[in-house]
């Protein structure tokens, strides 16, 4: 009974009551239906009901002057989601914050008199905006481009999401957060701040100044002051705190547990909820407590856990060679262990950025498979929800985020093709694409050969983010080169036909990904003198032309994510700039041409900026 009471209490803390802005929703409906028919009008009625989420669509008036009436009967928490779910059943689709698909007027008429029930798979569902990476979210939330933030919040609401978490940076201007939090609450979305106790890397917002941690002076007082300062400034609902000084190094476990308790005291007194982030990095072992990243298990049960995985691997993949680990079985077991003790959210990473996906660029369809498989597993094991790590939505990555959001719909749960089907794509065409990538990229680990190594991979004392054989290790090992050539040739020979892919942006990104396989093969054939670098450059130029086409269609021209630019992150460019320049492709060509083995050769990252 006590355990059930604690879980219930946490649930109440995590789900505050909002004064929904009904006028905003009425205006939204008016705007949407006006796009379908200029001669129609729409009326919206909301009725609160604690145990049902029901959307009813009625049609009145004449053929020339239609009056649509929507009646939403729902709990306070699910009012907006029920409204938006009903819109989707009518044919309004929201694949991207700046792209809406409208129903045909005739198709809309066929829904007159129909009702739809919203039964979400997960009680808690949303997104973590990883603004440590130079995305459109950085501009939208920290650099005055507030329309970007507003569009994202509406996209969440239209896709039945009820959580938004933003990574704070100590270098950022936070003044714009107040209005975005207000809009979240207007639309029934809980807002969370993502911070750290003492993390210094990538401009993380640390609640305790690093020098105080270093000399053990006034840490608790500084922590409490920082928490109170954020509470005074922002009407947030929950705070997620990251452990360690970096994602690879730990602070003293006893002191960290003391910080967790101190932060929780200050937050809970003011009706805010605390979550502790559980990272996947390895080799951070405490003699007393074991895995430092699992330290939250020693904390009070009224403190939640946000439990992480990375990249395009699922919880049940047998091989996930990230951060020196074999797989995520310990993460999976930790989710099961903690779900009945405290509030937990699964926190997967559906875009990685640092040389592994979106900035190459690679369009990795296993993000569709992994997140749908994970969602089905979470539902089967009665986990309360998940919050998705996103870097940004350019270069086709909106599809992965949208499909993740759709997993909360029972009709989409476990379906890797749900978003594609709604877009009108042929699942049979995409089945071959997904199966090819899974077999070669993941099962046979071609991913190690088509993702470029970065500074952290190449410096000997760093543990690589992803297991791989470095280019420098190929120069004097022809047998290893021949082995990789054979694998890449097999992947290239079996690549799927993309002719029938309908969406031009997605088709271009798939073509770029296939060209990256060809380019990686070409470079290795140069090493064994069966090809030339000019041919490799021609392949790269083909890819660059396709990327340029995608970049021209950017939905965030004000964000300049495809350009070099000053911003508040550790990177002096938008995340699309390396992709548009095919920077990593060029670096590997130069490495082969010059037999370069220096990790700082054409290095894109500043170690100082990344660390501090």
C-alpha positions as CSV (number, residue, x, y, z in Angstrom):
1,X,0.0,0.0,0.0
2,X,2.8,2.4,0.9
3,X,4.5,1.8,-2.5
4,X,1.3,2.4,-4.4
5,X,0.7,5.6,-2.5
6,X,4.2,6.9,-3.3
7,X,3.7,6.1,-7.0
8,X,0.4,7.9,-7.0
9,X,1.9,10.9,-5.2
10,X,4.7,11.1,-7.8
11,X,2.1,10.9,-10.6
12,X,0.2,13.9,-9.1
13,X,3.4,15.9,-8.8
14,X,4.3,15.1,-12.5
15,X,0.9,15.9,-13.8
16,X,-0.1,19.4,-12.5
17,X,-3.5,20.8,-13.4
18,X,-3.4,23.4,-16.1
19,X,-5.8,26.2,-16.9
20,X,-6.1,25.3,-20.5
21,X,-6.4,28.2,-22.9
22,X,-9.6,27.3,-24.7
23,X,-9.5,30.4,-26.9
24,X,-6.2,29.2,-28.3
25,X,-7.7,25.9,-29.3
26,X,-10.8,27.5,-30.8
27,X,-8.5,29.8,-32.9
28,X,-6.5,26.7,-33.9
29,X,-9.6,24.9,-35.1
30,X,-10.8,27.9,-37.0
31,X,-7.5,28.3,-38.8
32,X,-7.2,24.6,-39.7
33,X,-10.7,24.3,-41.0
34,X,-10.5,27.5,-43.0
35,X,-7.6,25.9,-45.0
36,X,-10.0,23.0,-46.0
37,X,-12.9,25.2,-46.9
38,X,-13.2,29.0,-46.9
39,X,-17.0,28.8,-46.7
40,X,-17.1,26.7,-43.6
41,X,-17.0,27.5,-39.9
42,X,-16.2,25.4,-36.8
43,X,-17.5,25.4,-33.3
44,X,-15.5,23.8,-30.4
45,X,-17.0,22.6,-27.2
46,X,-15.1,21.1,-24.3
47,X,-16.7,19.0,-21.5
48,X,-14.6,17.7,-18.6
49,X,-14.9,14.0,-17.8
50,X,-12.4,12.2,-15.6
51,X,-12.7,8.7,-17.1
52,X,-13.1,9.1,-20.9
53,X,-11.4,10.9,-23.8
54,X,-14.0,11.3,-26.5
55,X,-14.0,13.3,-29.8
56,X,-17.3,13.8,-31.6
57,X,-17.6,15.4,-35.1
58,X,-20.9,16.9,-36.3
59,X,-21.8,18.6,-39.5
60,X,-24.7,21.1,-39.9
61,X,-25.7,23.9,-42.4
62,X,-26.1,23.8,-46.1
63,X,-23.9,22.5,-48.9
64,X,-22.6,26.0,-49.5
65,X,-22.2,27.0,-45.9
66,X,-21.0,24.1,-43.7
67,X,-20.9,24.4,-39.9
68,X,-18.7,21.9,-38.2
69,X,-19.1,21.2,-34.6
70,X,-16.5,19.4,-32.4
71,X,-17.4,18.2,-28.9
72,X,-14.4,17.0,-26.8
73,X,-15.2,15.1,-23.7
74,X,-12.0,14.3,-21.7
75,X,-10.0,14.5,-18.5
76,X,-8.2,17.8,-17.9
77,X,-4.8,16.1,-18.6
78,X,-6.0,14.7,-22.0
79,X,-8.2,17.5,-23.2
80,X,-5.8,18.8,-25.8
81,X,-4.6,15.4,-26.8
82,X,-8.1,14.2,-27.4
83,X,-8.9,17.2,-29.5
84,X,-5.7,16.7,-31.6
85,X,-6.3,13.0,-31.9
86,X,-9.7,13.6,-33.3
87,X,-8.2,16.0,-35.8
88,X,-5.8,13.3,-37.0
89,X,-8.8,10.9,-37.5
90,X,-10.4,13.6,-39.7
91,X,-7.3,13.8,-41.9
92,X,-5.3,16.7,-40.4
93,X,-1.7,15.5,-40.1
94,X,1.2,17.3,-38.5
95,X,4.5,15.6,-39.6
96,X,6.6,18.6,-39.0
97,X,6.2,21.8,-36.9
98,X,6.0,23.8,-40.1
99,X,4.1,21.4,-42.4
100,X,0.5,20.4,-42.0
101,X,-1.4,18.0,-44.3
102,X,-5.1,18.9,-44.7
103,X,-7.9,16.5,-45.5
104,X,-9.9,16.7,-48.8
105,X,-13.3,18.4,-48.2
106,X,-15.1,15.4,-49.5
107,X,-13.2,13.0,-47.2
108,X,-13.9,15.3,-44.3
109,X,-17.6,15.1,-45.0
110,X,-17.5,11.3,-44.7
111,X,-16.6,11.7,-41.0
112,X,-19.8,13.7,-40.2
113,X,-21.4,12.1,-37.1
114,X,-18.4,10.0,-36.2
115,X,-16.8,9.7,-32.8
116,X,-13.3,8.7,-31.8
117,X,-11.9,7.6,-28.5
118,X,-8.4,8.5,-27.4
119,X,-6.7,5.8,-25.3
120,X,-3.0,6.7,-25.1
121,X,-0.5,3.9,-24.7
122,X,1.6,6.0,-22.4
123,X,0.5,8.4,-19.7
124,X,3.7,10.5,-20.2
125,X,5.1,11.2,-23.6
126,X,7.2,14.0,-25.0
127,X,10.5,15.3,-26.2
128,X,13.9,16.5,-24.8
129,X,15.4,19.2,-26.9
130,X,19.1,18.7,-26.8
131,X,20.2,22.3,-27.2
132,X,23.8,21.5,-26.5
133,X,23.9,20.7,-30.2
134,X,23.6,23.7,-32.6
135,X,20.0,23.2,-33.9
136,X,16.9,25.2,-34.7
137,X,15.9,24.6,-31.1
138,X,18.8,26.7,-29.9
139,X,17.7,29.7,-31.9
140,X,14.0,29.1,-31.0
141,X,14.5,28.9,-27.2
142,X,17.7,30.8,-26.5
143,X,18.4,33.3,-29.4
144,X,15.2,35.2,-29.9
145,X,13.6,33.2,-32.8
146,X,10.5,32.5,-30.7
147,X,8.4,31.4,-33.6
148,X,10.5,28.3,-33.8
149,X,9.7,27.5,-30.2
150,X,6.0,28.2,-30.6
151,X,5.7,26.0,-33.7
152,X,7.4,23.2,-31.9
153,X,5.1,23.4,-28.9
154,X,2.0,23.4,-31.2
155,X,3.5,20.4,-33.0
156,X,3.8,18.6,-29.7
157,X,0.2,19.4,-28.8
158,X,-1.1,18.4,-32.3
159,X,0.7,15.0,-31.9
160,X,-0.7,14.2,-28.5
161,X,2.5,14.9,-26.5
162,X,2.3,16.2,-23.0
163,X,6.0,16.7,-21.9
164,X,8.6,19.1,-23.1
165,X,12.1,19.2,-21.6
166,X,14.7,21.8,-22.7
167,X,18.5,21.5,-22.0
168,X,19.7,24.6,-20.3
169,X,23.1,26.2,-21.2
170,X,25.0,28.4,-18.9
171,X,25.9,30.6,-21.9
172,X,22.4,31.1,-23.1
173,X,19.9,33.9,-22.6
174,X,17.0,32.2,-20.7
175,X,14.7,35.2,-20.6
176,X,12.5,33.8,-23.4
177,X,11.7,30.6,-21.6
178,X,8.9,32.2,-19.5
179,X,6.6,32.8,-22.5
180,X,7.3,29.3,-24.0
181,X,6.5,27.7,-20.6
182,X,3.2,29.6,-20.5
183,X,2.3,28.4,-24.0
184,X,3.1,24.8,-22.9
185,X,0.7,25.1,-19.9
186,X,-1.9,26.7,-22.1
187,X,-1.8,23.5,-24.2
188,X,-1.6,21.0,-21.4
189,X,2.1,20.3,-21.7
190,X,4.3,19.8,-18.7
191,X,7.6,21.7,-19.0
192,X,10.9,20.5,-17.6
193,X,14.4,22.1,-17.2
194,X,17.4,19.8,-18.0
195,X,20.4,20.8,-15.9
196,X,23.3,19.2,-14.1
197,X,24.9,19.3,-10.7
198,X,28.5,19.8,-11.9
199,X,28.7,18.9,-15.5
200,X,31.1,21.2,-17.4
201,X,31.1,19.8,-20.9
202,X,29.3,21.4,-23.8
203,X,28.2,24.5,-21.9
204,X,25.9,22.5,-19.6
205,X,24.0,24.5,-17.1
206,X,25.5,23.4,-13.8
207,X,23.8,24.2,-10.5
208,X,27.0,24.1,-8.6
209,X,30.0,26.2,-9.9
210,X,32.8,23.9,-10.9
211,X,35.4,25.5,-8.6
212,X,33.1,24.9,-5.6
213,X,32.9,21.2,-6.5
214,X,36.7,21.1,-7.0
215,X,37.6,22.6,-3.6
216,X,34.6,21.2,-1.7
217,X,33.4,24.7,-0.6
218,X,29.8,25.8,-0.1
219,X,28.4,23.2,-2.6
220,X,25.1,22.6,-1.0
221,X,24.4,26.3,-0.4
222,X,25.2,27.1,-4.0
223,X,23.0,24.2,-5.2
224,X,20.0,25.4,-3.2
225,X,20.5,29.0,-4.4
226,X,20.6,27.9,-8.0
227,X,17.5,25.8,-7.7
228,X,15.6,28.6,-6.0
229,X,16.8,31.1,-8.6
230,X,15.3,29.0,-11.4
231,X,12.1,28.5,-9.4
232,X,11.7,32.2,-9.0
233,X,12.3,32.9,-12.7
234,X,10.3,30.1,-14.3
235,X,7.0,28.3,-13.7
236,X,8.5,24.9,-14.7
237,X,7.0,21.6,-13.6
238,X,10.0,19.3,-13.2
239,X,13.7,19.4,-13.3
240,X,16.0,16.7,-14.6
241,X,19.6,16.8,-13.2
242,X,22.6,15.0,-14.8
243,X,25.3,13.4,-12.7
244,X,29.1,13.6,-13.0
245,X,31.6,16.3,-14.1
246,X,31.4,14.9,-17.7
247,X,29.5,12.0,-19.2
248,X,32.7,9.9,-18.6
249,X,33.7,11.0,-15.1
250,X,31.9,10.8,-11.8
251,X,31.7,13.0,-8.7
252,X,32.0,11.5,-5.3
253,X,28.9,9.3,-4.8
254,X,28.2,10.2,-1.2
255,X,28.4,13.9,-2.0
256,X,26.2,13.4,-5.1
257,X,23.6,11.6,-3.1
258,X,23.6,14.5,-0.7
259,X,23.1,16.9,-3.6
260,X,20.2,14.8,-4.9
261,X,18.5,15.0,-1.5
262,X,19.1,18.8,-1.2
263,X,17.8,19.5,-4.6
264,X,14.7,17.4,-4.0
265,X,13.9,19.2,-0.7
266,X,14.0,22.6,-2.4
267,X,11.9,21.5,-5.4
268,X,9.3,19.4,-3.6
269,X,8.6,22.2,-1.1
270,X,7.6,24.3,-4.1
271,X,5.6,21.6,-5.9
272,X,8.3,20.8,-8.5
273,X,9.3,17.3,-9.3
274,X,12.9,16.0,-9.5
275,X,14.2,13.5,-12.1
276,X,17.8,12.1,-12.2
277,X,19.3,11.3,-15.6
278,X,20.7,7.8,-16.0
279,X,23.5,7.8,-18.6
280,X,24.9,4.8,-20.6
281,X,28.6,5.6,-20.2
282,X,30.6,2.8,-18.7
283,X,33.6,2.3,-16.3
284,X,32.2,4.7,-13.6
285,X,32.1,2.3,-10.7
286,X,31.7,3.1,-7.0
287,X,33.1,0.5,-4.6
288,X,30.1,1.0,-2.4
289,X,27.3,1.7,-4.9
290,X,28.3,0.0,-8.1
291,X,27.5,1.8,-11.4
292,X,27.6,5.5,-10.6
293,X,25.0,6.2,-13.3
294,X,22.5,4.1,-11.4
295,X,23.0,6.1,-8.2
296,X,19.3,7.2,-8.2
297,X,18.4,3.8,-7.0
298,X,19.9,4.8,-3.6
299,X,17.7,8.0,-3.4
300,X,14.3,8.6,-2.1
301,X,11.4,6.9,-4.0
302,X,9.8,10.3,-4.6
303,X,12.6,11.1,-7.0
304,X,12.2,10.0,-10.6
305,X,14.6,8.5,-13.1
306,X,15.1,9.4,-16.7
307,X,16.8,6.3,-18.1
308,X,18.9,6.8,-21.3
309,X,20.0,4.8,-24.4
310,X,21.9,6.2,-27.3
311,X,21.9,6.1,-31.1
312,X,19.9,3.7,-33.3
313,X,20.1,0.7,-31.1
314,X,17.0,-0.6,-29.2
315,X,16.8,-1.9,-25.6
316,X,16.8,-5.4,-26.9
317,X,19.4,-5.3,-29.6
318,X,22.0,-8.0,-28.9
319,X,24.9,-5.8,-30.2
320,X,25.0,-2.1,-29.3
321,X,28.8,-1.3,-29.1
322,X,28.5,2.2,-27.6
323,X,30.6,3.8,-24.9
324,X,32.6,0.6,-24.4
325,X,29.5,-1.6,-23.7
326,X,28.1,-4.6,-25.5
327,X,24.4,-3.9,-25.3
328,X,21.7,-2.1,-23.2
329,X,20.6,-5.1,-21.2
330,X,21.6,-3.4,-17.9
331,X,19.6,-0.3,-18.9
332,X,16.6,-2.5,-19.7
333,X,16.9,-4.4,-16.4
334,X,17.2,-1.1,-14.5
335,X,14.0,0.2,-16.1
336,X,12.2,-3.0,-14.9
337,X,13.9,-2.7,-11.5
338,X,12.9,0.9,-10.8
339,X,9.5,1.2,-12.4
340,X,7.6,0.0,-9.3
341,X,9.8,1.9,-6.9
342,X,9.8,5.4,-8.4
343,X,8.5,7.3,-11.4
344,X,10.6,6.4,-14.5
345,X,10.8,7.7,-18.1
346,X,12.5,5.9,-20.9
347,X,14.9,8.4,-22.6
348,X,16.2,7.2,-26.0
349,X,18.3,9.2,-28.3
350,X,16.8,9.5,-31.8
351,X,19.5,11.7,-33.3
352,X,23.2,11.7,-32.3
353,X,24.9,14.5,-34.1
354,X,28.6,14.1,-33.2
355,X,29.8,12.4,-36.5
356,X,27.4,9.5,-36.2
357,X,24.2,10.5,-38.1
358,X,22.7,13.9,-39.0
359,X,25.9,15.8,-39.6
360,X,27.4,13.2,-42.0
361,X,24.5,13.0,-43.1
362,X,23.1,9.5,-42.7
363,X,19.4,8.8,-42.9
364,X,19.3,5.8,-40.5
365,X,15.9,4.0,-40.8
366,X,16.7,1.9,-37.8
367,X,15.6,4.9,-35.8
368,X,12.1,3.9,-36.9
369,X,12.6,0.3,-36.0
370,X,14.4,0.8,-32.7
371,X,12.0,3.3,-31.3
372,X,8.9,1.3,-32.4
373,X,10.3,-1.9,-30.9
374,X,11.2,-0.1,-27.7
375,X,7.7,1.4,-27.4
376,X,6.1,-2.0,-27.8
377,X,8.4,-3.4,-25.1
378,X,7.7,-0.5,-22.7
379,X,3.9,-1.0,-23.2
380,X,4.2,-4.7,-22.6
381,X,6.1,-4.1,-19.4
382,X,3.7,-1.3,-18.3
383,X,6.2,1.5,-18.2
384,X,4.5,4.9,-17.8
385,X,6.1,6.7,-20.7
386,X,9.1,8.0,-22.6
387,X,10.7,11.2,-23.6
388,X,12.7,11.4,-26.9
389,X,16.1,13.1,-27.3
390,X,16.1,15.1,-30.5
391,X,18.9,17.2,-32.0
392,X,16.8,18.7,-34.7
393,X,14.4,17.9,-37.5
394,X,16.2,18.9,-40.7
395,X,17.6,16.4,-43.2
396,X,14.6,14.2,-42.9
397,X,14.9,13.7,-39.1
398,X,11.4,15.0,-38.6
399,X,10.2,11.6,-39.8
400,X,11.9,9.8,-36.9
401,X,10.5,12.2,-34.3
402,X,7.0,12.0,-35.8
403,X,7.0,8.2,-35.8
404,X,8.2,8.3,-32.2
405,X,5.3,10.6,-31.2
406,X,2.8,8.3,-33.0
407,X,3.9,5.3,-30.9
408,X,1.5,6.6,-28.1
409,X,-1.4,5.7,-30.4
410,X,-2.4,2.0,-30.0
411,X,-2.9,1.8,-33.7
412,X,0.8,2.8,-34.3
413,X,2.4,1.0,-31.3
414,X,5.3,-1.1,-32.5
415,X,4.8,0.0,-36.2
416,X,8.0,1.3,-37.7
417,X,6.0,2.4,-40.8
418,X,3.2,4.3,-39.2
419,X,4.3,7.8,-40.1
420,X,5.3,6.6,-43.6
421,X,1.9,5.1,-44.2
422,X,0.2,8.3,-43.1
423,X,2.4,10.2,-45.6
424,X,1.1,7.9,-48.3
425,X,4.3,5.9,-48.8
426,X,4.2,2.3,-49.8
427,X,5.1,0.1,-46.8
428,X,6.3,-2.7,-49.2
429,X,8.8,-0.3,-50.8
430,X,10.1,0.9,-47.4
431,X,10.2,-2.7,-46.0
432,X,13.1,-3.4,-48.3
433,X,14.9,-0.2,-47.3
434,X,14.5,-0.8,-43.6
435,X,15.5,-4.5,-43.9
436,X,18.6,-3.6,-45.9
437,X,19.8,-1.1,-43.4
438,X,19.1,-3.3,-40.4
439,X,20.9,-6.3,-42.0
440,X,24.0,-4.4,-43.2
441,X,24.3,-1.3,-41.0
442,X,23.3,-2.8,-37.7
443,X,23.7,-6.6,-37.9
444,X,26.8,-6.7,-40.0
445,X,28.0,-3.3,-38.5
446,X,28.6,-1.5,-41.8
447,X,27.7,1.5,-39.5
448,X,31.3,1.4,-38.2
449,X,32.6,1.9,-41.8
450,X,30.3,4.7,-43.0
451,X,30.4,6.9,-39.8
452,X,33.5,9.0,-39.6
453,X,35.7,8.8,-36.5
454,X,36.0,12.0,-34.5
455,X,38.4,13.5,-32.1
456,X,37.2,11.5,-29.1
457,X,37.6,8.3,-31.1
458,X,41.1,9.0,-32.2
459,X,42.7,10.3,-29.0
460,X,44.1,7.2,-27.4
461,X,43.0,7.9,-23.8
462,X,39.4,8.5,-24.7
463,X,37.0,5.6,-24.9
464,X,35.4,5.7,-28.4
465,X,31.7,6.6,-28.6
466,X,31.2,3.8,-31.0
467,X,33.4,0.7,-31.5
468,X,35.3,1.0,-34.8
469,X,38.5,0.4,-36.6
470,X,40.1,3.8,-37.3
471,X,41.3,4.8,-40.7
472,X,44.8,5.1,-39.4
473,X,44.7,1.4,-38.5
474,X,44.0,0.4,-42.1
475,X,47.1,1.9,-43.7
476,X,49.3,-1.0,-42.8
477,X,46.8,-3.8,-42.6
478,X,45.7,-4.8,-46.2
479,X,43.9,-8.0,-45.0
480,X,41.7,-5.8,-42.8
481,X,41.0,-3.4,-45.7
482,X,40.1,-6.4,-47.9
483,X,37.7,-7.6,-45.3
484,X,36.0,-4.3,-45.1
485,X,35.9,-3.9,-48.9
486,X,34.1,-7.3,-49.1
487,X,31.5,-6.2,-46.6
488,X,30.9,-2.8,-48.3
489,X,30.6,-4.5,-51.7
490,X,28.0,-6.8,-50.4
491,X,26.0,-3.9,-48.9
492,X,26.3,-1.9,-52.1
493,X,25.3,-4.8,-54.4
494,X,22.1,-5.4,-52.3
495,X,21.0,-1.8,-51.8
496,X,17.3,-1.3,-52.4
497,X,15.6,0.5,-55.3
498,X,14.5,3.9,-54.2
499,X,12.5,4.8,-57.4
500,X,9.1,4.3,-55.7
501,X,9.8,6.5,-52.7
502,X,7.4,9.4,-53.0
503,X,8.7,12.1,-50.7
504,X,11.5,13.9,-52.4
505,X,13.3,14.9,-49.2
506,X,13.3,11.4,-47.8
507,X,14.3,9.9,-51.2
508,X,17.3,12.3,-51.4
509,X,18.4,11.5,-47.9
510,X,18.2,7.7,-48.7
511,X,20.2,8.3,-51.9
512,X,22.9,10.2,-49.9
513,X,23.1,7.3,-47.4
514,X,23.6,4.8,-50.3
515,X,26.3,7.1,-51.8
516,X,28.0,7.1,-48.4
517,X,28.3,3.3,-48.6
518,X,29.8,3.7,-52.1
519,X,32.2,6.4,-50.9
520,X,33.4,4.4,-48.0
521,X,34.0,1.4,-50.3
522,X,35.8,3.6,-52.8
523,X,38.2,5.0,-50.2
524,X,39.2,1.4,-49.1
525,X,39.6,0.4,-52.7
526,X,42.1,3.2,-53.1
527,X,44.1,1.8,-50.2
528,X,44.4,-1.5,-52.1
529,X,45.0,0.4,-55.4
530,X,41.8,-0.8,-57.2
531,X,40.3,2.7,-57.5
532,X,41.3,6.4,-57.4
533,X,40.5,9.3,-55.2
534,X,39.0,11.2,-58.2
535,X,36.2,8.6,-58.4
536,X,35.6,9.0,-54.6
537,X,35.3,12.7,-55.0
538,X,32.8,12.3,-57.8
539,X,30.6,10.1,-55.5
540,X,30.9,12.8,-52.8
541,X,29.9,15.5,-55.3
542,X,26.8,13.6,-56.2
543,X,25.9,13.4,-52.5
544,X,26.6,17.0,-51.9
545,X,24.3,18.0,-54.8
546,X,21.4,16.0,-53.2
547,X,22.1,17.5,-49.7
548,X,22.0,21.0,-51.3
549,X,18.6,20.3,-52.7
550,X,17.4,19.3,-49.2
551,X,19.0,22.3,-47.6
552,X,17.3,24.7,-50.1
553,X,14.0,23.5,-48.8
554,X,14.8,24.2,-45.1
555,X,11.8,25.0,-43.0
556,X,13.9,27.1,-40.7
557,X,15.7,29.7,-42.9
558,X,16.0,32.1,-39.9
559,X,17.9,29.5,-38.0
560,X,20.8,29.1,-40.5
561,X,21.5,25.5,-39.4
562,X,23.3,24.9,-42.7
563,X,25.8,27.7,-42.2
564,X,28.7,28.7,-40.0
565,X,27.4,30.9,-37.3
566,X,28.1,32.2,-33.9
567,X,25.8,30.6,-31.3
568,X,25.7,29.7,-27.6
569,X,26.7,26.0,-28.0
570,X,30.2,24.6,-28.2
571,X,30.1,24.5,-32.0
572,X,30.6,27.5,-34.4
573,X,28.2,26.2,-37.0
574,X,24.7,24.8,-37.4
575,X,24.4,21.0,-37.3
576,X,23.6,20.9,-41.0
577,X,26.8,22.7,-42.0
578,X,29.1,19.7,-41.9
579,X,26.5,17.7,-43.8
580,X,26.2,20.4,-46.5
581,X,29.9,20.7,-46.8
582,X,30.4,16.9,-46.8
583,X,33.1,17.8,-44.4
584,X,33.7,14.3,-43.0
585,X,33.8,12.8,-46.4
586,X,36.4,15.2,-47.5
587,X,38.5,14.6,-44.3
588,X,38.6,10.9,-45.0
589,X,39.7,11.5,-48.6
590,X,42.5,13.7,-47.4
591,X,43.5,11.1,-44.7
592,X,43.8,8.5,-47.5
593,X,45.6,10.8,-49.8
594,X,48.1,12.0,-47.2
595,X,48.2,8.9,-45.0
596,X,47.4,11.2,-42.1
597,X,47.1,9.6,-38.6
598,X,46.9,12.8,-36.4
599,X,43.6,13.1,-34.6
600,X,43.8,16.9,-34.9
601,X,44.1,16.7,-38.7
602,X,41.1,18.6,-40.2
603,X,39.6,18.4,-36.7
604,X,36.2,20.0,-36.5
605,X,35.9,20.1,-32.7
606,X,37.6,22.4,-30.2
607,X,38.4,20.2,-27.2
608,X,38.4,23.4,-25.0
609,X,35.0,24.4,-26.2
610,X,33.6,20.9,-25.8
611,X,34.9,20.7,-22.3
612,X,34.2,24.2,-21.0
